[in-house]
Amino acid sequence: MLNPSIDSLLTKIDSKYSLVSVAAKRARNMQLQQNLLLDKYVSHKFVGKALEEIDADKLHYHTTASDQDALYAAK
């Protein structure tokens, strides 16, 4: 069973595609820079950690008007 649940995650980010994109970008960033936003994680893998950050409202998704690329911002 996925923790956090997909229903919980979709309340934070509007589509599954965007959710996967943001989580993958954040996971790659964590691999390269080792900057963690939470004190304790349930998951041992980077994608799971990224999903936990999204669920904890530490990671947000937004688009800009000038370019349509998805951006994520860590709090």
N, CA, C and O atoms as a Tripos MOL2 file, in Angstrom:
@<TRIPOS>MOLECULE
protein
  300   299    75     0     0
PROTEIN
NO_CHARGES

@<TRIPOS>ATOM
      1 N           0.8310   -1.1760    0.0000 N.3       1 MET1
      2 CA          0.0000    0.0000    0.0000 C.3       1 MET1
      3 C           0.8810    1.2460    0.0000 C.2       1 MET1
      4 O           1.8610    1.3420    0.7390 O.2       1 MET1
      5 N           0.5060    2.1830   -0.8410 N.am      2 LEU2
      6 CA          1.2720    3.4160   -0.9880 C.3       2 LEU2
      7 C           1.0460    4.3320    0.2010 C.2       2 LEU2
      8 O          -0.0890    4.6080    0.5910 O.2       2 LEU2
      9 N           2.1390    4.7910    0.7610 N.am      3 ASN3
     10 CA          2.0530    5.7520    1.8560 C.3       3 ASN3
     11 C           2.8890    6.9660    1.4820 C.2       3 ASN3
     12 O           4.1040    6.8260    1.3460 O.2       3 ASN3
     13 N           2.3280    8.1100    1.3150 N.am      4 PRO4
     14 CA          0.9440    8.5490    1.4920 C.3       4 PRO4
     15 C           0.0520    8.0770    0.3500 C.2       4 PRO4
     16 O           0.5350    7.7340   -0.7290 O.2       4 PRO4
     17 N          -1.2450    8.0640    0.5960 N.am      5 SER5
     18 CA         -2.1760    7.5350   -0.3970 C.3       5 SER5
     19 C          -2.3040    8.4900   -1.5810 C.2       5 SER5
     20 O          -2.0830    9.6950   -1.4570 O.2       5 SER5
     21 N          -2.6640    7.9250   -2.7260 N.am      6 ILE6
     22 CA         -2.8280    8.7180   -3.9410 C.3       6 ILE6
     23 C          -3.9430    9.7440   -3.7770 C.2       6 ILE6
     24 O          -3.8520   10.8420   -4.3250 O.2       6 ILE6
     25 N          -4.9820    9.4070   -3.0380 N.am      7 ASP7
     26 CA         -6.0770   10.3540   -2.8010 C.3       7 ASP7
     27 C          -5.5870   11.5660   -2.0190 C.2       7 ASP7
     28 O          -5.9640   12.6990   -2.3190 O.2       7 ASP7
     29 N          -4.7600   11.3280   -1.0310 N.am      8 SER8
     30 CA         -4.1980   12.4200   -0.2370 C.3       8 SER8
     31 C          -3.2910   13.2990   -1.0900 C.2       8 SER8
     32 O          -3.3210   14.5240   -0.9710 O.2       8 SER8
     33 N          -2.4920   12.6830   -1.9430 N.am      9 LEU9
     34 CA         -1.5680   13.4380   -2.7900 C.3       9 LEU9
     35 C          -2.2990   14.2610   -3.8420 C.2       9 LEU9
     36 O          -1.8730   15.3700   -4.1650 O.2       9 LEU9
     37 N          -3.3910   13.7320   -4.3780 N.am     10 LEU10
     38 CA         -4.1310   14.4620   -5.4060 C.3      10 LEU10
     39 C          -4.8920   15.6620   -4.8530 C.2      10 LEU10
     40 O          -5.3600   16.4960   -5.6270 O.2      10 LEU10
     41 N          -5.0220   15.7660   -3.5490 N.am     11 THR11
     42 CA         -5.5820   16.9900   -2.9710 C.3      11 THR11
     43 C          -4.5230   18.0910   -2.9380 C.2      11 THR11
     44 O          -4.8680   19.2690   -2.8510 O.2      11 THR11
     45 N          -3.2480   17.7300   -3.0060 N.am     12 LYS12
     46 CA         -2.1510   18.6960   -2.9860 C.3      12 LYS12
     47 C          -1.7710   19.1710   -4.3850 C.2      12 LYS12
     48 O          -1.5190   20.3560   -4.6030 O.2      12 LYS12
     49 N          -1.7320   18.2270   -5.3360 N.am     13 ILE13
     50 CA         -1.3880   18.5130   -6.7300 C.3      13 ILE13
     51 C          -2.5130   17.9740   -7.6000 C.2      13 ILE13
     52 O          -2.9780   16.8520   -7.3980 O.2      13 ILE13
     53 N          -2.9450   18.7650   -8.5580 N.am     14 ASP14
     54 CA         -4.2000   18.5330   -9.2600 C.3      14 ASP14
     55 C          -4.2610   17.3320  -10.2040 C.2      14 ASP14
     56 O          -5.3550   16.8190  -10.4390 O.2      14 ASP14
     57 N          -3.1590   16.8640  -10.7480 N.am     15 SER15
     58 CA         -3.2310   15.7420  -11.6890 C.3      15 SER15
     59 C          -2.1330   14.7200  -11.4000 C.2      15 SER15
     60 O          -1.1010   15.0390  -10.8110 O.2      15 SER15
     61 N          -2.3790   13.5000  -11.8250 N.am     16 LYS16
     62 CA         -1.3960   12.4290  -11.6150 C.3      16 LYS16
     63 C          -0.1120   12.7110  -12.3970 C.2      16 LYS16
     64 O           0.9900   12.4480  -11.9130 O.2      16 LYS16
     65 N          -0.2640   13.2440  -13.6000 N.am     17 TYR17
     66 CA          0.9020   13.5590  -14.4200 C.3      17 TYR17
     67 C           1.7900   14.5820  -13.7080 C.2      17 TYR17
     68 O           3.0040   14.3990  -13.6190 O.2      17 TYR17
     69 N           1.1940   15.6330  -13.2130 N.am     18 SER18
     70 CA          1.9490   16.6670  -12.4980 C.3      18 SER18
     71 C           2.5830   16.1060  -11.2360 C.2      18 SER18
     72 O           3.7220   16.4360  -10.9060 O.2      18 SER18
     73 N           1.8540   15.2690  -10.5420 N.am     19 LEU19
     74 CA          2.3640   14.6440   -9.3200 C.3      19 LEU19
     75 C           3.6190   13.8230   -9.6050 C.2      19 LEU19
     76 O           4.6140   13.9350   -8.8890 O.2      19 LEU19
     77 N           3.5700   13.0090  -10.6390 N.am     20 VAL20
     78 CA          4.7190   12.1680  -11.0110 C.3      20 VAL20
     79 C           5.8960   13.0360  -11.4430 C.2      20 VAL20
     80 O           7.0420   12.7640  -11.0860 O.2      20 VAL20
     81 N           5.6070   14.0730  -12.2080 N.am     21 SER21
     82 CA          6.6590   14.9570  -12.7000 C.3      21 SER21
     83 C           7.3720   15.6760  -11.5540 C.2      21 SER21
     84 O           8.6020   15.7210  -11.5180 O.2      21 SER21
     85 N           6.6110   16.2320  -10.6280 N.am     22 VAL22
     86 CA          7.1910   16.9460   -9.4910 C.3      22 VAL22
     87 C           7.9770   15.9850   -8.5990 C.2      22 VAL22
     88 O           9.0860   16.3020   -8.1690 O.2      22 VAL22
     89 N           7.4100   14.8250   -8.3250 N.am     23 ALA23
     90 CA          8.0920   13.8520   -7.4640 C.3      23 ALA23
     91 C           9.3970   13.3760   -8.0990 C.2      23 ALA23
     92 O          10.4010   13.2250   -7.4030 O.2      23 ALA23
     93 N           9.3940   13.1400   -9.4010 N.am     24 ALA24
     94 CA         10.6090   12.6770  -10.0810 C.3      24 ALA24
     95 C          11.6920   13.7470  -10.0630 C.2      24 ALA24
     96 O          12.8620   13.4450   -9.8280 O.2      24 ALA24
     97 N          11.3060   15.0010  -10.3110 N.am     25 LYS25
     98 CA         12.2890   16.0880  -10.2840 C.3      25 LYS25
     99 C          12.8760   16.2690   -8.8860 C.2      25 LYS25
    100 O          14.0790   16.4800   -8.7270 O.2      25 LYS25
    101 N          12.0170   16.1840   -7.8890 N.am     26 ARG26
    102 CA         12.4860   16.3360   -6.5060 C.3      26 ARG26
    103 C          13.3840   15.1680   -6.0960 C.2      26 ARG26
    104 O          14.3810   15.3600   -5.3990 O.2      26 ARG26
    105 N          13.0280   13.9630   -6.5300 N.am     27 ALA27
    106 CA         13.8350   12.7860   -6.2080 C.3      27 ALA27
    107 C          15.2330   12.9190   -6.8080 C.2      27 ALA27
    108 O          16.2220   12.5890   -6.1540 O.2      27 ALA27
    109 N          15.3200   13.3950   -8.0360 N.am     28 ARG28
    110 CA         16.6180   13.5950   -8.6800 C.3      28 ARG28
    111 C          17.4250   14.6530   -7.9200 C.2      28 ARG28
    112 O          18.6300   14.5050   -7.7160 O.2      28 ARG28
    113 N          16.7430   15.7110   -7.5090 N.am     29 ASN29
    114 CA         17.3920   16.7770   -6.7440 C.3      29 ASN29
    115 C          17.9310   16.2470   -5.4110 C.2      29 ASN29
    116 O          19.0350   16.6040   -5.0000 O.2      29 ASN29
    117 N          17.1560   15.4050   -4.7440 N.am     30 MET30
    118 CA         17.6100   14.8280   -3.4700 C.3      30 MET30
    119 C          18.8150   13.9230   -3.6720 C.2      30 MET30
    120 O          19.7200   13.8960   -2.8370 O.2      30 MET30
    121 N          18.8340   13.1830   -4.7700 N.am     31 GLN31
    122 CA         19.9650   12.2960   -5.0510 C.3      31 GLN31
    123 C          21.2550   13.0880   -5.2280 C.2      31 GLN31
    124 O          22.3160   12.6920   -4.7460 O.2      31 GLN31
    125 N          21.1440   14.2110   -5.9270 N.am     32 LEU32
    126 CA         22.3340   14.9900   -6.2350 C.3      32 LEU32
    127 C          22.8000   15.8680   -5.0840 C.2      32 LEU32
    128 O          24.0020   16.0190   -4.8660 O.2      32 LEU32
    129 N          21.8520   16.4510   -4.3420 N.am     33 GLN33
    130 CA         22.2310   17.4390   -3.3390 C.3      33 GLN33
    131 C          22.0580   16.9910   -1.8930 C.2      33 GLN33
    132 O          22.5780   17.6420   -0.9870 O.2      33 GLN33
    133 N          21.3490   15.9080   -1.6590 N.am     34 GLN34
    134 CA         21.1230   15.3940   -0.3040 C.3      34 GLN34
    135 C          20.4880   16.4320    0.6290 C.2      34 GLN34
    136 O          20.7790   16.4500    1.8250 O.2      34 GLN34
    137 N          19.6220   17.2950    0.0860 N.am     35 ASN35
    138 CA         18.9280   18.2700    0.9280 C.3      35 ASN35
    139 C          17.5290   17.7500    1.2440 C.2      35 ASN35
    140 O          16.6820   17.6600    0.3550 O.2      35 ASN35
    141 N          17.2930   17.4170    2.4760 N.am     36 LEU36
    142 CA         16.0330   16.8360    2.9150 C.3      36 LEU36
    143 C          15.2040   17.8880    3.6300 C.2      36 LEU36
    144 O          15.7380   18.7040    4.3810 O.2      36 LEU36
    145 N          13.8770   17.8670    3.3920 N.am     37 LEU37
    146 CA         12.9850   18.8590    3.9760 C.3      37 LEU37
    147 C          12.2710   18.3720    5.2320 C.2      37 LEU37
    148 O          11.7670   19.1850    6.0070 O.2      37 LEU37
    149 N          12.2210   17.0740    5.4430 N.am     38 LEU38
    150 CA         11.5640   16.5180    6.6250 C.3      38 LEU38
    151 C          12.6130   15.9290    7.5640 C.2      38 LEU38
    152 O          13.7080   15.5560    7.1420 O.2      38 LEU38
    153 N          12.2620   15.8540    8.8270 N.am     39 ASP39
    154 CA         13.1830   15.2740    9.8040 C.3      39 ASP39
    155 C          13.2220   13.7530    9.7310 C.2      39 ASP39
    156 O          14.2810   13.1470    9.8910 O.2      39 ASP39
    157 N          12.0610   13.1340    9.4890 N.am     40 LYS40
    158 CA         11.9660   11.6810    9.4590 C.3      40 LYS40
    159 C          11.0910   11.2450    8.2840 C.2      40 LYS40
    160 O          10.0370   11.8270    8.0270 O.2      40 LYS40
    161 N          11.5450   10.2180    7.5810 N.am     41 TYR41
    162 CA         10.8220    9.6720    6.4300 C.3      41 TYR41
    163 C          10.4570    8.2170    6.6970 C.2      41 TYR41
    164 O          11.1720    7.5040    7.4010 O.2      41 TYR41
    165 N           9.3390    7.7880    6.1260 N.am     42 VAL42
    166 CA          8.9360    6.3890    6.1880 C.3      42 VAL42
    167 C           9.6450    5.6160    5.0860 C.2      42 VAL42
    168 O          10.1170    4.5010    5.3030 O.2      42 VAL42
    169 N           9.7150    6.2100    3.9170 N.am     43 SER43
    170 CA         10.2910    5.5670    2.7430 C.3      43 SER43
    171 C          11.8190    5.6340    2.7680 C.2      43 SER43
    172 O          12.4060    6.5580    3.3320 O.2      43 SER43
    173 N          12.4470    4.6390    2.1480 N.am     44 HIS44
    174 CA         13.8970    4.6150    2.0260 C.3      44 HIS44
    175 C          14.3420    5.1040    0.6520 C.2      44 HIS44
    176 O          15.5160    5.4150    0.4510 O.2      44 HIS44
    177 N          13.4040    5.1730   -0.2950 N.am     45 LYS45
    178 CA         13.7220    5.5680   -1.6620 C.3      45 LYS45
    179 C          13.4020    7.0440   -1.8710 C.2      45 LYS45
    180 O          12.5450    7.6060   -1.1900 O.2      45 LYS45
    181 N          14.0970    7.6630   -2.8160 N.am     46 PHE46
    182 CA         13.9740    9.0940   -3.0280 C.3      46 PHE46
    183 C          12.5930    9.5070   -3.5460 C.2      46 PHE46
    184 O          12.0810   10.5520   -3.1450 O.2      46 PHE46
    185 N          11.9910    8.7250   -4.4110 N.am     47 VAL47
    186 CA         10.6570    9.0690   -4.9200 C.3      47 VAL47
    187 C           9.6350    9.0170   -3.7880 C.2      47 VAL47
    188 O           8.7660    9.8840   -3.7020 O.2      47 VAL47
    189 N           9.7270    8.0310   -2.9360 N.am     48 GLY48
    190 CA          8.8410    7.9400   -1.7840 C.3      48 GLY48
    191 C           9.0280    9.1140   -0.8400 C.2      48 GLY48
    192 O           8.0580    9.6380   -0.2920 O.2      48 GLY48
    193 N          10.2770    9.5270   -0.6510 N.am     49 LYS49
    194 CA         10.5550   10.6900    0.1920 C.3      49 LYS49
    195 C           9.9640   11.9570   -0.4200 C.2      49 LYS49
    196 O           9.4240   12.8000    0.2960 O.2      49 LYS49
    197 N          10.0650   12.0910   -1.7350 N.am     50 ALA50
    198 CA          9.4870   13.2540   -2.4080 C.3      50 ALA50
    199 C           7.9690   13.2790   -2.2460 C.2      50 ALA50
    200 O           7.3880   14.3410   -2.0250 O.2      50 ALA50
    201 N           7.3240   12.1200   -2.3540 N.am     51 LEU51
    202 CA          5.8780   12.0570   -2.1610 C.3      51 LEU51
    203 C           5.4920   12.4110   -0.7280 C.2      51 LEU51
    204 O           4.4620   13.0460   -0.5020 O.2      51 LEU51
    205 N           6.3020   12.0090    0.2310 N.am     52 GLU52
    206 CA          6.0430   12.3630    1.6280 C.3      52 GLU52
    207 C           6.1660   13.8790    1.8290 C.2      52 GLU52
    208 O           5.3990   14.4690    2.5900 O.2      52 GLU52
    209 N           7.1220   14.5000    1.1510 N.am     53 GLU53
    210 CA          7.2760   15.9540    1.2530 C.3      53 GLU53
    211 C           6.0720   16.6830    0.6560 C.2      53 GLU53
    212 O           5.6230   17.6960    1.1920 O.2      53 GLU53
    213 N           5.5600   16.1660   -0.4470 N.am     54 ILE54
    214 CA          4.3630   16.7610   -1.0560 C.3      54 ILE54
    215 C           3.1890   16.6380   -0.0990 C.2      54 ILE54
    216 O           2.4380   17.5960    0.0890 O.2      54 ILE54
    217 N           3.0260   15.4810    0.4990 N.am     55 ASP55
    218 CA          1.9150   15.2540    1.4200 C.3      55 ASP55
    219 C           2.0250   16.1230    2.6730 C.2      55 ASP55
    220 O           1.0070   16.5020    3.2520 O.2      55 ASP55
    221 N           3.2360   16.4380    3.0930 N.am     56 ALA56
    222 CA          3.4610   17.2570    4.2860 C.3      56 ALA56
    223 C           3.4350   18.7570    3.9720 C.2      56 ALA56
    224 O           3.7450   19.5720    4.8410 O.2      56 ALA56
    225 N           3.0710   19.1250    2.7450 N.am     57 ASP57
    226 CA          3.0240   20.5230    2.3010 C.3      57 ASP57
    227 C           4.3810   21.2140    2.3550 C.2      57 ASP57
    228 O           4.4550   22.4260    2.5520 O.2      57 ASP57
    229 N           5.4330   20.4610    2.1840 N.am     58 LYS58
    230 CA          6.7740   21.0390    2.1170 C.3      58 LYS58
    231 C           7.2050   21.2860    0.6740 C.2      58 LYS58
    232 O           8.2040   21.9600    0.4250 O.2      58 LYS58
    233 N           6.4540   20.7400   -0.2640 N.am     59 LEU59
    234 CA          6.7860   20.8450   -1.6780 C.3      59 LEU59
    235 C           5.5290   21.2390   -2.4160 C.2      59 LEU59
    236 O           4.4830   20.6130   -2.2470 O.2      59 LEU59
    237 N           5.6230   22.2820   -3.2420 N.am     60 HIS60
    238 CA          4.4630   22.7910   -3.9670 C.3      60 HIS60
    239 C           4.7560   22.8580   -5.4540 C.2      60 HIS60
    240 O           5.9120   22.8990   -5.8750 O.2      60 HIS60
    241 N           3.7030   22.8670   -6.2320 N.am     61 TYR61
    242 CA          3.7770   22.8720   -7.6800 C.3      61 TYR61
    243 C           3.0590   24.1060   -8.2010 C.2      61 TYR61
    244 O           1.9540   24.4180   -7.7570 O.2      61 TYR61
    245 N           3.6800   24.8060   -9.1410 N.am     62 HIS62
    246 CA          3.0070   25.9340   -9.7810 C.3      62 HIS62
    247 C           3.5590   26.1170  -11.1800 C.2      62 HIS62
    248 O           4.6610   25.6610  -11.4850 O.2      62 HIS62
    249 N           2.7960   26.7830  -12.0270 N.am     63 THR63
    250 CA          3.2440   27.1100  -13.3680 C.3      63 THR63
    251 C           3.3540   28.6220  -13.4760 C.2      63 THR63
    252 O           2.6920   29.3580  -12.7440 O.2      63 THR63
    253 N           4.1760   29.0640  -14.3730 N.am     64 THR64
    254 CA          4.3260   30.4960  -14.5880 C.3      64 THR64
    255 C           3.6300   30.8790  -15.8860 C.2      64 THR64
    256 O           3.4550   30.0410  -16.7700 O.2      64 THR64
    257 N           3.2400   32.1210  -16.0000 N.am     65 ALA65
    258 CA          2.5390   32.5810  -17.1910 C.3      65 ALA65
    259 C           3.4830   32.6920  -18.3840 C.2      65 ALA65
    260 O           3.0590   32.4730  -19.5190 O.2      65 ALA65
    261 N           4.7480   33.0260  -18.1550 N.am     66 SER66
    262 CA          5.6850   33.2170  -19.2580 C.3      66 SER66
    263 C           6.0930   31.9040  -19.9270 C.2      66 SER66
    264 O           6.2330   31.8540  -21.1500 O.2      66 SER66
    265 N           6.2820   30.8610  -19.1570 N.am     67 ASP67
    266 CA          6.5540   29.5520  -19.7420 C.3      67 ASP67
    267 C           5.6980   28.5120  -19.0430 C.2      67 ASP67
    268 O           5.3930   28.6510  -17.8580 O.2      67 ASP67
    269 N           5.3190   27.5010  -19.7450 N.am     68 GLN68
    270 CA          4.3720   26.5160  -19.2330 C.3      68 GLN68
    271 C           5.0550   25.3400  -18.5550 C.2      68 GLN68
    272 O           4.4020   24.3380  -18.2640 O.2      68 GLN68
    273 N           6.3460   25.4370  -18.2990 N.am     69 ASP69
    274 CA          7.0450   24.3550  -17.6090 C.3      69 ASP69
    275 C           6.6250   24.3090  -16.1530 C.2      69 ASP69
    276 O           6.4330   25.3460  -15.5180 O.2      69 ASP69
    277 N           6.4850   23.1200  -15.6350 N.am     70 ALA70
    278 CA          6.1200   22.9390  -14.2260 C.3      70 ALA70
    279 C           7.3230   23.2300  -13.3510 C.2      70 ALA70
    280 O           8.4330   22.7730  -13.6260 O.2      70 ALA70
    281 N           7.1000   23.9700  -12.3260 N.am     71 LEU71
    282 CA          8.1410   24.2700  -11.3640 C.3      71 LEU71
    283 C           7.7250   23.7600  -10.0140 C.2      71 LEU71
    284 O           6.5310   23.6930   -9.7220 O.2      71 LEU71
    285 N           8.6690   23.3990   -9.1850 N.am     72 TYR72
    286 CA          8.3430   23.0370   -7.8320 C.3      72 TYR72
    287 C           9.1680   23.8990   -6.8930 C.2      72 TYR72
    288 O          10.2950   24.2820   -7.2060 O.2      72 TYR72
    289 N           8.6090   24.1870   -5.7790 N.am     73 ALA73
    290 CA          9.2940   25.0280   -4.8030 C.3      73 ALA73
    291 C           9.2460   24.3790   -3.4390 C.2      73 ALA73
    292 O           8.1830   23.9730   -2.9690 O.2      73 ALA73
    293 N          10.3590   24.2850   -2.8300 N.am     74 ALA74
    294 CA         10.4280   23.7390   -1.4730 C.3      74 ALA74
    295 C          10.2610   24.8720   -0.4840 C.2      74 ALA74
    296 O          10.7960   25.9630   -0.6810 O.2      74 ALA74
    297 N           9.5220   24.6140    0.5740 N.am     75 LYS75
    298 CA          9.3500   25.6220    1.6250 C.3      75 LYS75
    299 C          10.5380   25.6300    2.5350 C.2      75 LYS75
    300 O          10.5830   26.4110    3.4850 O.2      75 LYS75
@<TRIPOS>BOND
     1     1     2 1
     2     2     3 1
     3     3     4 2
     4     3     5 am
     5     5     6 1
     6     6     7 1
     7     7     8 2
     8     7     9 am
     9     9    10 1
    10    10    11 1
    11    11    12 2
    12    11    13 am
    13    13    14 1
    14    14    15 1
    15    15    16 2
    16    15    17 am
    17    17    18 1
    18    18    19 1
    19    19    20 2
    20    19    21 am
    21    21    22 1
    22    22    23 1
    23    23    24 2
    24    23    25 am
    25    25    26 1
    26    26    27 1
    27    27    28 2
    28    27    29 am
    29    29    30 1
    30    30    31 1
    31    31    32 2
    32    31    33 am
    33    33    34 1
    34    34    35 1
    35    35    36 2
    36    35    37 am
    37    37    38 1
    38    38    39 1
    39    39    40 2
    40    39    41 am
    41    41    42 1
    42    42    43 1
    43    43    44 2
    44    43    45 am
    45    45    46 1
    46    46    47 1
    47    47    48 2
    48    47    49 am
    49    49    50 1
    50    50    51 1
    51    51    52 2
    52    51    53 am
    53    53    54 1
    54    54    55 1
    55    55    56 2
    56    55    57 am
    57    57    58 1
    58    58    59 1
    59    59    60 2
    60    59    61 am
    61    61    62 1
    62    62    63 1
    63    63    64 2
    64    63    65 am
    65    65    66 1
    66    66    67 1
    67    67    68 2
    68    67    69 am
    69    69    70 1
    70    70    71 1
    71    71    72 2
    72    71    73 am
    73    73    74 1
    74    74    75 1
    75    75    76 2
    76    75    77 am
    77    77    78 1
    78    78    79 1
    79    79    80 2
    80    79    81 am
    81    81    82 1
    82    82    83 1
    83    83    84 2
    84    83    85 am
    85    85    86 1
    86    86    87 1
    87    87    88 2
    88    87    89 am
    89    89    90 1
    90    90    91 1
    91    91    92 2
    92    91    93 am
    93    93    94 1
    94    94    95 1
    95    95    96 2
    96    95    97 am
    97    97    98 1
    98    98    99 1
    99    99   100 2
   100    99   101 am
   101   101   102 1
   102   102   103 1
   103   103   104 2
   104   103   105 am
   105   105   106 1
   106   106   107 1
   107   107   108 2
   108   107   109 am
   109   109   110 1
   110   110   111 1
   111   111   112 2
   112   111   113 am
   113   113   114 1
   114   114   115 1
   115   115   116 2
   116   115   117 am
   117   117   118 1
   118   118   119 1
   119   119   120 2
   120   119   121 am
   121   121   122 1
   122   122   123 1
   123   123   124 2
   124   123   125 am
   125   125   126 1
   126   126   127 1
   127   127   128 2
   128   127   129 am
   129   129   130 1
   130   130   131 1
   131   131   132 2
   132   131   133 am
   133   133   134 1
   134   134   135 1
   135   135   136 2
   136   135   137 am
   137   137   138 1
   138   138   139 1
   139   139   140 2
   140   139   141 am
   141   141   142 1
   142   142   143 1
   143   143   144 2
   144   143   145 am
   145   145   146 1
   146   146   147 1
   147   147   148 2
   148   147   149 am
   149   149   150 1
   150   150   151 1
   151   151   152 2
   152   151   153 am
   153   153   154 1
   154   154   155 1
   155   155   156 2
   156   155   157 am
   157   157   158 1
   158   158   159 1
   159   159   160 2
   160   159   161 am
   161   161   162 1
   162   162   163 1
   163   163   164 2
   164   163   165 am
   165   165   166 1
   166   166   167 1
   167   167   168 2
   168   167   169 am
   169   169   170 1
   170   170   171 1
   171   171   172 2
   172   171   173 am
   173   173   174 1
   174   174   175 1
   175   175   176 2
   176   175   177 am
   177   177   178 1
   178   178   179 1
   179   179   180 2
   180   179   181 am
   181   181   182 1
   182   182   183 1
   183   183   184 2
   184   183   185 am
   185   185   186 1
   186   186   187 1
   187   187   188 2
   188   187   189 am
   189   189   190 1
   190   190   191 1
   191   191   192 2
   192   191   193 am
   193   193   194 1
   194   194   195 1
   195   195   196 2
   196   195   197 am
   197   197   198 1
   198   198   199 1
   199   199   200 2
   200   199   201 am
   201   201   202 1
   202   202   203 1
   203   203   204 2
   204   203   205 am
   205   205   206 1
   206   206   207 1
   207   207   208 2
   208   207   209 am
   209   209   210 1
   210   210   211 1
   211   211   212 2
   212   211   213 am
   213   213   214 1
   214   214   215 1
   215   215   216 2
   216   215   217 am
   217   217   218 1
   218   218   219 1
   219   219   220 2
   220   219   221 am
   221   221   222 1
   222   222   223 1
   223   223   224 2
   224   223   225 am
   225   225   226 1
   226   226   227 1
   227   227   228 2
   228   227   229 am
   229   229   230 1
   230   230   231 1
   231   231   232 2
   232   231   233 am
   233   233   234 1
   234   234   235 1
   235   235   236 2
   236   235   237 am
   237   237   238 1
   238   238   239 1
   239   239   240 2
   240   239   241 am
   241   241   242 1
   242   242   243 1
   243   243   244 2
   244   243   245 am
   245   245   246 1
   246   246   247 1
   247   247   248 2
   248   247   249 am
   249   249   250 1
   250   250   251 1
   251   251   252 2
   252   251   253 am
   253   253   254 1
   254   254   255 1
   255   255   256 2
   256   255   257 am
   257   257   258 1
   258   258   259 1
   259   259   260 2
   260   259   261 am
   261   261   262 1
   262   262   263 1
   263   263   264 2
   264   263   265 am
   265   265   266 1
   266   266   267 1
   267   267   268 2
   268   267   269 am
   269   269   270 1
   270   270   271 1
   271   271   272 2
   272   271   273 am
   273   273   274 1
   274   274   275 1
   275   275   276 2
   276   275   277 am
   277   277   278 1
   278   278   279 1
   279   279   280 2
   280   279   281 am
   281   281   282 1
   282   282   283 1
   283   283   284 2
   284   283   285 am
   285   285   286 1
   286   286   287 1
   287   287   288 2
   288   287   289 am
   289   289   290 1
   290   290   291 1
   291   291   292 2
   292   291   293 am
   293   293   294 1
   294   294   295 1
   295   295   296 2
   296   295   297 am
   297   297   298 1
   298   298   299 1
   299   299   300 2
@<TRIPOS>SUBSTRUCTURE
     1 MET1         2 RESIDUE 1 A MET
     2 LEU2         6 RESIDUE 1 A LEU
     3 ASN3        10 RESIDUE 1 A ASN
     4 PRO4        14 RESIDUE 1 A PRO
     5 SER5        18 RESIDUE 1 A SER
     6 ILE6        22 RESIDUE 1 A ILE
     7 ASP7        26 RESIDUE 1 A ASP
     8 SER8        30 RESIDUE 1 A SER
     9 LEU9        34 RESIDUE 1 A LEU
    10 LEU10       38 RESIDUE 1 A LEU
    11 THR11       42 RESIDUE 1 A THR
    12 LYS12       46 RESIDUE 1 A LYS
    13 ILE13       50 RESIDUE 1 A ILE
    14 ASP14       54 RESIDUE 1 A ASP
    15 SER15       58 RESIDUE 1 A SER
    16 LYS16       62 RESIDUE 1 A LYS
    17 TYR17       66 RESIDUE 1 A TYR
    18 SER18       70 RESIDUE 1 A SER
    19 LEU19       74 RESIDUE 1 A LEU
    20 VAL20       78 RESIDUE 1 A VAL
    21 SER21       82 RESIDUE 1 A SER
    22 VAL22       86 RESIDUE 1 A VAL
    23 ALA23       90 RESIDUE 1 A ALA
    24 ALA24       94 RESIDUE 1 A ALA
    25 LYS25       98 RESIDUE 1 A LYS
    26 ARG26      102 RESIDUE 1 A ARG
    27 ALA27      106 RESIDUE 1 A ALA
    28 ARG28      110 RESIDUE 1 A ARG
    29 ASN29      114 RESIDUE 1 A ASN
    30 MET30      118 RESIDUE 1 A MET
    31 GLN31      122 RESIDUE 1 A GLN
    32 LEU32      126 RESIDUE 1 A LEU
    33 GLN33      130 RESIDUE 1 A GLN
    34 GLN34      134 RESIDUE 1 A GLN
    35 ASN35      138 RESIDUE 1 A ASN
    36 LEU36      142 RESIDUE 1 A LEU
    37 LEU37      146 RESIDUE 1 A LEU
    38 LEU38      150 RESIDUE 1 A LEU
    39 ASP39      154 RESIDUE 1 A ASP
    40 LYS40      158 RESIDUE 1 A LYS
    41 TYR41      162 RESIDUE 1 A TYR
    42 VAL42      166 RESIDUE 1 A VAL
    43 SER43      170 RESIDUE 1 A SER
    44 HIS44      174 RESIDUE 1 A HIS
    45 LYS45      178 RESIDUE 1 A LYS
    46 PHE46      182 RESIDUE 1 A PHE
    47 VAL47      186 RESIDUE 1 A VAL
    48 GLY48      190 RESIDUE 1 A GLY
    49 LYS49      194 RESIDUE 1 A LYS
    50 ALA50      198 RESIDUE 1 A ALA
    51 LEU51      202 RESIDUE 1 A LEU
    52 GLU52      206 RESIDUE 1 A GLU
    53 GLU53      210 RESIDUE 1 A GLU
    54 ILE54      214 RESIDUE 1 A ILE
    55 ASP55      218 RESIDUE 1 A ASP
    56 ALA56      222 RESIDUE 1 A ALA
    57 ASP57      226 RESIDUE 1 A ASP
    58 LYS58      230 RESIDUE 1 A LYS
    59 LEU59      234 RESIDUE 1 A LEU
    60 HIS60      238 RESIDUE 1 A HIS
    61 TYR61      242 RESIDUE 1 A TYR
    62 HIS62      246 RESIDUE 1 A HIS
    63 THR63      250 RESIDUE 1 A THR
    64 THR64      254 RESIDUE 1 A THR
    65 ALA65      258 RESIDUE 1 A ALA
    66 SER66      262 RESIDUE 1 A SER
    67 ASP67      266 RESIDUE 1 A ASP
    68 GLN68      270 RESIDUE 1 A GLN
    69 ASP69      274 RESIDUE 1 A ASP
    70 ALA70      278 RESIDUE 1 A ALA
    71 LEU71      282 RESIDUE 1 A LEU
    72 TYR72      286 RESIDUE 1 A TYR
    73 ALA73      290 RESIDUE 1 A ALA
    74 ALA74      294 RESIDUE 1 A ALA
    75 LYS75      298 RESIDUE 1 A LYS
